Amino acid sequence: MLVRCNLCGGENEREPGQEMLACSYCGAALALEAERGPEHVILVHTRDDGAAENVLRSFLIEKGRKRPSAMQADFAYVPFAMIEDADGKTSTAPAARHAALPGGAPYPPAGQYRFFGESPVPGERIVPVETTPKDAVRIIHLPVYTLRYETGRWKGRAAVIGESWQVIAGELPPERPRALNIGLLLAAAGLFAVYLVLGKLASNVLARFALIMAASGIGYSIFILRERITKGV
């Protein structure tokens, strides 16, 4: 939004949320008049369905859930109302039915916000505002990916917020069955056998303890090294 300087007439770009700015031509301090009603802004975002799907996959793996076998993405700019209480704390509430995401409303991510109508998003759907709470200080359109996915017979829905890549999901698929780690079992059996041998070689209790501690340290070091190689750290 352009603001004209009262002294030199220069036009300055106003950013959302600004109450004061210095003229870029003459340096004069400009007090900005408050908008009637809440500011209406949009978070600029480049759509990337593949990135959103990968974020959801990583989220499910981290939670120990089954991997999705099929996934379908939908994208839209969804309106939310930022509400400020008497203590200055802000919260976010849906401003349209579409924004009733599974798991609650997101907190606005950091990014490039522009006044609504000044940053066109060709080809992308913009959900219209349906309700504006009386104590709303700003209406923000956030980029929201709605992902429908399947894990076997289980079907679910989740949302991924563009820019922050926050995942919002009310329900999660069943936990992934834990596979039996044969390598760890063999390692444990090997250590047990080593402890038996060391117990026979040592002459007294203190010597046995020292040998067992040394063997445990070596075994732990090998385990950590193996984990780092496996995970590529």
VOBASE-195220 format. One line per field, with one value per residue (C-alpha): residue number from 1; residue in one letter; x, y, z. Coordinates in pm, 1 decimal, always signed. Layout:
N
loke	NUM	... $
pati	A	... $
px	X	... $
py	Y	... $
pz	Z	... $
// end
This chain:
233
loke	1	2	3	4	5	6	7	8	9	10	11	12	13	14	15	16	17	18	19	20	21	22	23	24	25	26	27	28	29	30	31	32	33	34	35	36	37	38	39	40	41	42	43	44	45	46	47	48	49	50	51	52	53	54	55	56	57	58	59	60	61	62	63	64	65	66	67	68	69	70	71	72	73	74	75	76	77	78	79	80	81	82	83	84	85	86	87	88	89	90	91	92	93	94	95	96	97	98	99	100	101	102	103	104	105	106	107	108	109	110	111	112	113	114	115	116	117	118	119	120	121	122	123	124	125	126	127	128	129	130	131	132	133	134	135	136	137	138	139	140	141	142	143	144	145	146	147	148	149	150	151	152	153	154	155	156	157	158	159	160	161	162	163	164	165	166	167	168	169	170	171	172	173	174	175	176	177	178	179	180	181	182	183	184	185	186	187	188	189	190	191	192	193	194	195	196	197	198	199	200	201	202	203	204	205	206	207	208	209	210	211	212	213	214	215	216	217	218	219	220	221	222	223	224	225	226	227	228	229	230	231	232	233 $
pati	M	L	V	R	C	N	L	C	G	G	E	N	E	R	E	P	G	Q	E	M	L	A	C	S	Y	C	G	A	A	L	A	L	E	A	E	R	G	P	E	H	V	I	L	V	H	T	R	D	D	G	A	A	E	N	V	L	R	S	F	L	I	E	K	G	R	K	R	P	S	A	M	Q	A	D	F	A	Y	V	P	F	A	M	I	E	D	A	D	G	K	T	S	T	A	P	A	A	R	H	A	A	L	P	G	G	A	P	Y	P	P	A	G	Q	Y	R	F	F	G	E	S	P	V	P	G	E	R	I	V	P	V	E	T	T	P	K	D	A	V	R	I	I	H	L	P	V	Y	T	L	R	Y	E	T	G	R	W	K	G	R	A	A	V	I	G	E	S	W	Q	V	I	A	G	E	L	P	P	E	R	P	R	A	L	N	I	G	L	L	L	A	A	A	G	L	F	A	V	Y	L	V	L	G	K	L	A	S	N	V	L	A	R	F	A	L	I	M	A	A	S	G	I	G	Y	S	I	F	I	L	R	E	R	I	T	K	G	V $
px	+0.0	+138.5	+144.6	+213.7	+445.0	+279.0	+602.6	+762.8	+482.4	+694.4	+516.8	+628.8	+543.3	+358.2	+397.8	+118.8	+119.4	+317.4	+203.6	+497.9	+743.1	+1016.8	+982.8	+1242.1	+1277.8	+1301.6	+1324.8	+1013.0	+834.6	+489.6	+214.4	-13.4	-386.4	-542.8	-749.4	-1123.1	-1172.4	-896.9	-617.1	-668.8	-341.1	-217.5	+98.6	+281.3	+369.1	+476.5	+268.3	+457.7	+235.2	+533.4	+698.9	+375.2	+336.8	+696.9	+642.4	+339.0	+528.1	+816.0	+568.4	+400.3	+733.5	+853.1	+533.5	+588.7	+280.5	+219.0	+341.5	+73.2	+8.3	-192.4	-209.7	-406.2	-335.5	-564.4	-445.5	-614.3	-554.4	-767.0	-869.5	-798.8	-869.3	-593.7	-748.2	-572.7	-681.3	-648.9	-299.3	-172.8	-163.5	-277.5	-459.0	-589.1	-945.5	-1101.2	-1275.6	-1440.6	-1581.2	-1299.0	-1057.6	-1203.6	-895.0	-855.3	-661.7	-713.9	-601.0	-232.5	-32.6	+65.2	+407.5	+679.3	+696.1	+621.8	+282.2	+115.7	-208.9	-489.8	-559.0	-208.3	-40.8	-234.6	-200.7	-303.9	-468.0	-490.0	-818.4	-890.3	-1151.8	-1374.5	-1408.3	-1736.4	-1703.1	-1498.9	-1481.9	-1539.9	-1204.4	-1003.9	-704.1	-612.1	-754.6	-481.8	-504.4	-264.3	-152.3	-307.0	-252.1	-532.3	-399.9	-619.7	-424.1	-458.6	-255.8	-398.0	-769.2	-733.4	-821.1	-726.7	-698.0	-432.3	-336.1	+8.3	+63.1	+281.2	+604.1	+616.1	+529.8	+338.5	+127.6	-220.5	-400.7	-680.0	-637.4	-336.1	-319.5	-233.7	+119.2	+372.0	+456.9	+806.6	+1039.6	+1261.9	+1621.2	+1825.4	+2150.0	+2092.5	+1997.3	+2318.2	+2521.6	+2364.7	+2432.6	+2792.8	+2847.6	+2700.5	+2944.0	+3234.8	+3133.4	+3135.4	+3484.4	+3614.3	+3467.6	+3682.3	+3999.3	+3996.9	+4160.0	+3939.7	+3618.2	+3788.8	+3964.4	+3637.5	+3464.6	+3741.0	+3735.9	+3356.7	+3352.4	+3617.1	+3424.9	+3101.8	+3270.4	+3407.5	+3067.1	+2888.7	+3140.5	+3087.0	+2708.6	+2723.7	+2955.0	+2718.2	+2417.3	+2596.6	+2698.5	+2345.4	+2181.1	+2447.5	+2546.9 $
py	+0.0	+340.1	+628.8	+983.7	+1202.4	+1520.7	+1720.7	+1622.0	+1428.9	+1116.0	+782.3	+519.6	+151.4	+58.5	-293.7	-476.5	-397.0	-71.9	+223.8	+455.8	+488.2	+726.8	+887.1	+733.6	+1070.2	+1337.2	+1127.6	+1275.4	+1058.4	+961.5	+853.6	+608.1	+624.2	+308.0	+111.9	+84.7	-267.2	-532.5	-535.1	-788.9	-948.0	-1255.3	-1464.1	-1492.4	-1856.0	-2062.8	-2377.2	-2707.7	-3014.8	-3251.1	-3068.7	-3078.5	-3452.5	-3517.6	-3315.3	-3527.1	-3851.4	-3742.5	-3640.5	-3983.0	-4168.1	-3955.7	-4040.5	-4411.8	-4440.2	-4642.2	-4494.7	-4352.1	-4565.5	-4301.3	-3924.1	-3641.8	-3270.1	-2969.5	-2610.1	-2284.2	-1956.5	-1986.6	-1690.1	-1676.7	-1403.6	-1288.7	-1199.8	-995.7	-1013.6	-751.2	-877.2	-836.8	-1211.3	-1316.5	-1627.6	-1749.8	-1848.8	-1971.8	-1705.8	-1953.3	-2305.0	-2440.0	-2327.5	-2572.5	-2785.5	-3123.0	-3054.6	-2679.5	-2351.0	-2275.3	-1985.4	-1749.7	-1843.6	-1594.7	-1488.5	-1218.4	-1072.5	-830.6	-638.1	-844.7	-749.6	-612.4	-951.4	-1154.9	-1533.5	-1641.3	-1980.6	-2039.0	-2065.2	-1803.0	-1894.2	-1592.5	-1458.5	-1566.3	-1445.2	-1164.5	-1167.0	-823.7	-834.5	-937.8	-713.8	-874.0	-1114.0	-1325.7	-1561.4	-1850.8	-2106.0	-2437.3	-2780.3	-3025.3	-3378.8	-3687.4	-4010.3	-4383.4	-4631.6	-4969.6	-4954.9	-4649.0	-4313.8	-3980.7	-3608.9	-3361.6	-3002.2	-2860.0	-2484.7	-2329.0	-2148.0	-2298.8	-2652.7	-2717.8	-3035.1	-3023.6	-3353.5	-3450.3	-3825.3	-4035.5	-4376.9	-4691.1	-4727.9	-4899.1	-5253.3	-5262.5	-5497.2	-5734.4	-5605.6	-5919.3	-5721.1	-5597.6	-5946.6	-6092.0	-5809.8	-5872.6	-6246.5	-6174.9	-5944.4	-6204.1	-6463.3	-6218.0	-6150.5	-6526.0	-6561.6	-6256.4	-6390.0	-6701.4	-6515.7	-6262.4	-6362.3	-6162.5	-5958.6	-5623.0	-5753.0	-5899.8	-5564.2	-5374.7	-5614.0	-5606.7	-5223.5	-5208.5	-5454.4	-5258.6	-4934.2	-5091.5	-5245.6	-4912.9	-4730.8	-4983.7	-4946.8	-4564.1	-4583.2	-4825.5	-4599.4	-4296.1	-4485.9	-4624.7	-4281.6	-4103.5	-3863.0 $
pz	+0.0	-103.2	+147.5	+27.5	+237.5	+368.5	+328.5	-2.2	-168.0	-214.1	-227.1	+26.2	+48.0	+365.9	+501.8	+691.7	+1062.6	+1030.0	+1240.9	+1166.8	+880.9	+768.6	+424.6	+194.1	+12.2	+285.4	+602.7	+763.8	+1021.7	+898.3	+1136.6	+959.7	+1012.4	+1142.7	+895.1	+946.0	+1067.5	+1071.7	+815.6	+538.4	+427.3	+242.0	+286.3	-45.0	-120.3	-421.2	-441.8	-417.4	-371.4	-370.5	-80.4	+121.5	+60.5	+167.1	+484.6	+574.5	+502.3	+727.8	+998.8	+996.8	+1000.1	+1292.7	+1482.1	+1417.0	+1194.7	+881.7	+555.6	+323.1	+15.7	-170.8	-133.3	-296.7	-241.1	-261.4	-219.5	-127.3	+52.3	+365.8	+586.5	+958.1	+1211.0	+1444.6	+1779.9	+2049.2	+2413.6	+2688.3	+2779.7	+2422.3	+2351.0	+2006.2	+1890.8	+1556.6	+1471.7	+1144.9	+936.9	+698.8	+720.8	+507.0	+777.5	+1031.6	+985.8	+1159.4	+1477.4	+1518.5	+1366.4	+1297.2	+1435.8	+1152.3	+1013.3	+931.6	+570.0	+314.9	+395.9	+153.2	+163.6	+19.1	-342.9	-402.9	-447.9	-706.0	-697.9	-1048.6	-1073.2	-697.9	-509.4	-242.9	+15.6	+92.7	+446.9	+608.7	+968.2	+1122.4	+1503.6	+1655.3	+1837.9	+1528.8	+1458.3	+1125.7	+867.4	+710.1	+414.4	+472.0	+209.4	+316.3	+161.9	+241.8	+199.3	+181.3	+218.9	+276.8	+479.1	+388.7	+468.2	+691.3	+531.7	+683.6	+621.6	+729.3	+656.7	+584.3	+620.8	+352.2	+453.0	+805.3	+680.4	+1001.2	+996.5	+1149.9	+1196.5	+1433.3	+1384.7	+1292.7	+1124.0	+1324.8	+1456.6	+1236.1	+1359.7	+1499.8	+1317.0	+1514.0	+1502.4	+1441.2	+1448.6	+1802.8	+1921.4	+1777.1	+1931.4	+2273.2	+2245.8	+2145.7	+2443.1	+2678.0	+2544.2	+2585.0	+2945.7	+3020.7	+2874.2	+3063.0	+3385.3	+3352.8	+3251.8	+3535.4	+3861.5	+4098.0	+4116.6	+4054.8	+3745.5	+3615.1	+3666.6	+3483.8	+3188.5	+3162.1	+3172.0	+2898.9	+2681.8	+2736.3	+2631.3	+2314.6	+2233.6	+2285.8	+2064.1	+1786.7	+1821.2	+1797.0	+1494.5	+1323.5	+1389.9	+1244.9	+932.1	+887.1	+924.9	+722.7	+1003.7 $
// end
